[in-house]
């Protein structure tokens, strides 16, 4: 599952709430899709694509919460 969103410390809580909503929805409404995501490599189960670069410092509480969430944070690749 992929979320494209700005990646700032102030947005971490919002994206983690979206992740929890998605996990709850998958558990309640989409068993087969949830099972597919569980079989995927851990690094690609849930991905946050930073729409305009990553601007989250490495050590504040937001970075720690993000690391513990299982959500991978990737930078958006520039279009050719």
N, C-alpha and C positions, 0 to 999 in steps of 0.2 A: 504494500500500500504506500502511496506517495502523497506527500503534502508539499506544495510549493508555497512558500511563505517567507516574508522577510525574517532574517535570523539575527535578532537583537536580544539582549538579555531581558528586555521588557516584554518580549513576545513568547518567552519559554513557557510560562504558565498557560497561555492561550493554546499553544500547540499541544502541550501535554494534556489539556482538557479535551482537545479534539481527538487525540490518540486514545484516551480512555473511552470517549464516546464510541469511537470506531470499534474498539475491542468489545465493548458491551453489545453493540449492534451485531457484530459478527457472532458472538455467543448466543444471542437471542433469535437472530433472523437469518443467518447465512452460514450454517454449519459446514457445508462443503467448501465454501470460500475460506472459512477460518482454518479448516484442515489443510488447505493448500498453503496458506501463509505459514502454518506451523512446520510444514515440510521444507520450506525455503531455508536457504542459508541465513543464519542469524543476522548477518550484515545487510540483508535485503528485505527482511520481513516488513519493517516499517522505516520509511526513509523521509526525512525532511530535506527538501531541496531549497537551499538559500536562494531567494530570488534576486538578491543584490549583494552578494558577499556575506560572509559570516562575521558578525560583530558582537560576539559573545566572549568576554574574557574567560580565560581558562580556569580560574580558581574561585569565582564567586559561587554562592549557593545555587544559582540558576544552572551553571555548568555542571555541578555535581548532580542535581536533579535530572538533568538531561542525560548524563552518563548512566545513571541508574535506571532510566526508563526503558532502555532497550531500543530507543529510537536512534537511527544513524543520521548524522547531519552531513550533507554533501553540498558542495558549491555547484551552482548552476554552470554548466558548460557554455561558453560563448558559441553562438551560431557562426558557421563559416561565412 
